[in-house]
């Protein structure tokens, strides 16, 4: 708004934490690709807070949430694909538990399974789409997840809008609806906003 840009904001998705059963033995090497995964896991499985864990994650916000819970991060990356390749190259002998949501992307588990890296999955939250019809046509739409793109595009089109995306996986979903895409230099909310300001600042 300080840049002279009007903003409409809404929650395109809803998150509900879900306690799933854990099959023992549980790997001590955990993979997180979202803040919601971190919140859901440490809230619902407090017994893990007394265990020594090796944690791998995607994104600065996810890393910050892990540090807030008192844990160090062994390795992090800007995308799921990048993290999967890092694990394959440097940690492939370890067993992993992937903490995810109901709409998790396929890239990471597919790469690890293809390379015979041992991985289990644990869903700790459900993602529901919250589609809403807008009568306006926006110059730009800011997206922070592939499910956000799916939700928005259920009732709106992106034909004449630019999609500003937080990362490659979000952009891959947006490409199904538009070719006008700008991807953040860093996978952060702040950088998505910076890209929009660069394009539209009056």
C-alpha positions in Angstrom: 0.0 0.0 0.0 3.0 2.3 0.7 4.0 1.7 -2.9 0.6 2.9 -4.3 -0.6 -0.7 -4.9 -4.1 -1.7 -3.9 -4.5 -5.1 -2.2 -7.3 -7.6 -1.7 -6.4 -10.4 0.7 -8.1 -13.7 1.6 -7.3 -17.2 2.8 -7.4 -19.5 -0.2 -6.9 -22.6 1.9 -7.9 -23.9 5.3 -5.6 -26.0 7.5 -6.8 -28.5 10.1 -4.3 -30.4 12.2 -4.8 -34.2 12.2 -3.3 -36.7 14.7 -2.2 -39.8 12.7 -0.9 -43.1 14.2 2.9 -43.5 14.2 4.3 -47.0 13.3 7.4 -47.8 15.4 10.3 -47.7 15.0 10.3 -44.1 13.9 13.3 -42.6 12.0 15.1 -39.8 13.9 15.7 -38.0 10.6 12.8 -35.7 9.9 11.9 -33.8 6.7 9.7 -30.7 6.8 8.6 -28.8 3.8 6.2 -26.3 5.5 5.6 -24.4 8.7 2.3 -26.1 9.1 4.1 -29.5 9.2 6.4 -28.2 11.9 3.5 -26.8 14.0 1.4 -29.9 13.5 4.1 -32.4 14.4 5.5 -30.8 17.5 2.0 -29.9 18.8 0.6 -33.4 18.3 3.7 -35.4 19.2 5.3 -33.8 22.2 7.1 -37.0 23.1 9.5 -36.2 20.2 10.7 -33.1 22.0 12.9 -35.3 24.3 14.5 -37.1 21.4 17.7 -36.3 19.5 16.6 -35.4 16.0 18.2 -34.7 12.7 16.1 -32.2 10.8 16.0 -31.3 7.1 13.7 -28.7 5.7 12.6 -26.5 2.8 12.4 -22.7 3.1 13.4 -20.0 5.5 10.0 -19.8 7.3 10.0 -23.5 7.9 13.6 -23.3 9.3 12.6 -20.4 11.5 9.6 -22.4 12.9 12.0 -25.4 13.6 14.5 -23.1 15.4 11.6 -21.7 17.5 10.9 -25.2 18.7 14.4 -25.4 20.0 15.9 -27.6 17.3 18.9 -27.2 14.9 18.5 -27.8 11.2 21.0 -30.2 9.7 20.4 -29.1 6.1 17.9 -26.9 4.2 17.1 -26.0 0.6 14.9 -23.6 -1.3 12.7 -26.3 -2.9 11.6 -29.9 -2.3 13.5 -31.0 -5.4 16.7 -29.3 -4.2 16.4 -30.9 -0.8 15.7 -34.3 -2.2 18.8 -34.1 -4.4 20.9 -32.9 -1.4 19.7 -35.9 0.7 20.5 -38.3 -2.2 24.0 -36.9 -2.6 25.0 -36.6 1.1 22.6 -38.5 3.4 21.3 -41.4 1.3 22.2 -44.1 3.9 19.8 -42.6 6.5 16.1 -43.4 7.1 13.7 -40.5 6.9 10.3 -39.5 8.2 8.6 -37.0 5.9 6.1 -34.8 7.9 3.5 -33.5 5.4 0.0 -32.4 4.7 -2.8 -34.0 2.8 -2.0 -32.1 -0.4 1.8 -32.6 -0.3 3.7 -32.5 -3.6 5.2 -35.7 -5.1 8.7 -34.4 -6.1 10.5 -35.2 -2.8 9.2 -38.7 -2.0 9.4 -39.7 -5.7 13.1 -38.7 -6.0 14.1 -40.4 -2.7 12.2 -43.6 -3.5 13.7 -43.7 -7.0 17.1 -43.5 -5.5 16.3 -46.2 -2.9 16.4 -43.8 0.1 14.3 -45.2 3.0 11.4 -42.8 3.6 8.2 -43.0 5.6 5.4 -40.4 5.5 3.3 -38.9 8.3 0.4 -36.6 7.6 -0.1 -34.1 10.4 -2.6 -31.7 8.8 -5.4 -31.5 6.2 -5.5 -28.8 3.6 -8.9 -27.8 2.3 -9.4 -25.5 -0.7 -11.5 -22.3 0.1 -12.5 -21.1 -3.4 -14.0 -17.6 -3.7 -15.3 -15.8 -6.8 -14.0 -12.3 -7.4 -15.8 -9.9 -9.7 -12.6 -7.8 -10.2 -9.8 -8.6 -12.6 -6.5 -8.2 -10.8 -3.3 -7.0 -12.4 -1.3 -9.5 -10.2 -2.1 -12.4 -7.9 0.3 -13.4 -5.2 0.6 -17.2 -4.6 2.4 -18.9 -1.7 1.5 -22.6 -2.4 0.3 -24.8 -5.3 -3.0 -25.5 -3.4 -3.5 -21.7 -3.2 -3.3 -21.6 -7.0 -5.8 -24.5 -7.3 -8.2 -22.8 -4.9 -8.1 -19.4 -6.6 -8.4 -20.8 -10.1 -11.5 -22.9 -9.3 -13.6 -19.8 -9.5 -11.4 -17.2 -11.2 -9.1 -17.1 -14.2 -5.6 -15.7 -14.6 -5.8 -14.9 -18.3 -4.8 -11.2 -18.0 -3.1 -11.4 -14.5 0.5 -11.9 -13.6 1.0 -14.7 -11.1 3.7 -13.9 -8.5 4.9 -17.3 -7.1 6.9 -18.1 -4.0 8.8 -21.0 -5.7 9.1 -23.4 -8.6 6.4 -25.8 -7.5 3.8 -23.1 -7.0 4.8 -21.7 -10.5 4.4 -25.2 -12.0 0.8 -25.2 -10.9 0.2 -21.6 -12.1 1.6 -22.5 -15.5 -1.6 -24.6 -16.0 -3.6 -21.3 -16.1 -1.3 -18.6 -17.3 2.1 -17.9 -18.9 2.4 -14.6 -17.1 4.5 -15.7 -14.1 7.2 -14.1 -12.0 9.0 -16.3 -9.4 10.5 -14.9 -6.3 14.3 -14.8 -6.1 14.1 -16.3 -2.6 11.2 -18.5 -1.4 9.8 -16.0 1.1 6.6 -14.0 1.4 8.6 -10.8 1.5 10.3 -11.5 -1.8 7.0 -12.3 -3.5 5.8 -8.8 -2.4 9.1 -7.3 -3.6 8.6 -8.7 -7.0 5.0 -7.2 -7.2 6.3 -3.8 -6.1 9.1 -3.9 -8.7 6.5 -4.5 -11.4 3.7 -2.1 -10.3 5.2 0.6 -8.1 3.8 4.0 -9.3 
